[in-house]
Amino acid sequence: MADPLAVQLPDGRRLVAYDAGVAGRNASLAMVWHHGSPSSGAVYEPLTSAAAARGIRLVSFARPSYGGSTPNPGRDVASVGRDVAALADALGLETFAVIGASGGGPHALACAAALPERVSAVATFASPAPFTTAFDWFAGMHSPAALQAARQGRQSRATFAETDEFDPEQFVDRDWASLQGRWKALGQDAGAEGEKGPDGLIDDDDALVEPWGFDLAAVARPVLLVHGGADRVIPASHGQALLASLPNAELWLRPREGHVSVLEVYPVVLDWLLEVAG
């Protein structure tokens, strides 16, 4: 696993980042990974080996209040664009692709909207869509209470966190198989970060159900949306809503996959990124 790097941001905050894979001019592509919620932002298997096998320089970072990154109270999704611009400058990344899983999906899209000259392509796994009343945004979520609390404001979400417990029923059998197999490190990282405190997850949930701060129509680069048809955390209706709102997107719907097991196609998604962004 790559060692953490401390990146000083223009506003004085610190961003904890990780730089793995092939570096410099030998890289076929630079890629910034946007983690799910919760996470430390660290890179692990199979993120690292699949990227290295393709000559991809893999960069990751912890969003504010995660993994040692300085909190950014009241942050919206769009604010990640400024953080990633500073991170890319610090690491010498002129252009790069972005990829995000679950709560990281909207943040990957935000970077493409904020940095159209630098972001070459976007891929997301199980990403939520912006909150709307145009469809039942919570329909199909097995445990929507945290996000519903966030709709009442950050304090309501923080109060909910005091008694919140993980619901294992939101994962289907394929999810558990992935967490016991190739994606074991993802579950371990999420569990360890969750035990450190809820602030990052609270801020993520609050940002996801409030206006994101950018228009999806501004994401002009190619976007690949990957979603599991059996996802009980972020239902496939969110993938359909994103597809309808993005001007240059395609949706890979994996009917039998859940919220975690959809990541099993990660290597194929890297091949897609190399094709469209290389």
C-alpha angles and dihedrals in degrees: 000000000000119000118250120260126205113224118191112220125213092250092055098259122128124234118201109215141174129214117196140156127031115357136210125347093347091069117102089206139355115226132187115211118211109203129221127248118306109018141131091229091241121140120237143158130339091016092064103043095046090051094045092049088059097043092250120153103225118206125179136172141186115251116231114298091018128099097353097311114138115261118254105199115214094012118167125207093260092060090076089073092069092046093050092046089057091044092051091049091050092051096040096246110157096175130006145161122245128218128182138183125210107318088012092063097077089046092054089051090048090057091053090052094046098041107035093157094052106036110076101183143349135220127182135186120207093340122177119235123231112284112267141159091219087095134008097279093190096045112122095017108128093204110022097152096103094053091042089054090050089057087064092056139277094286091055090050091048091051090050089052090063091071102020117130128186113258109216091195091074088074120072123218092267090056092055091047090055092047090052091045134032095348096048091118091057092059092044092050093047091048094049093047092047090055090058092065143293102256098103093047092046091052092046093051092046092051093046096056095042124070107295095222097240139065118249087218087069091066098094099161121093112281128197115199115196117190137168117233090213095049110138095180102053107009123221090253086079091058090051091050092051091048090054092050102043118082098213108028141123128196126221104197113195103196099198099039128100134205097292104023090061085074089071088088091057093114091053090049089054088054089052091051091051091051098050100032103032 
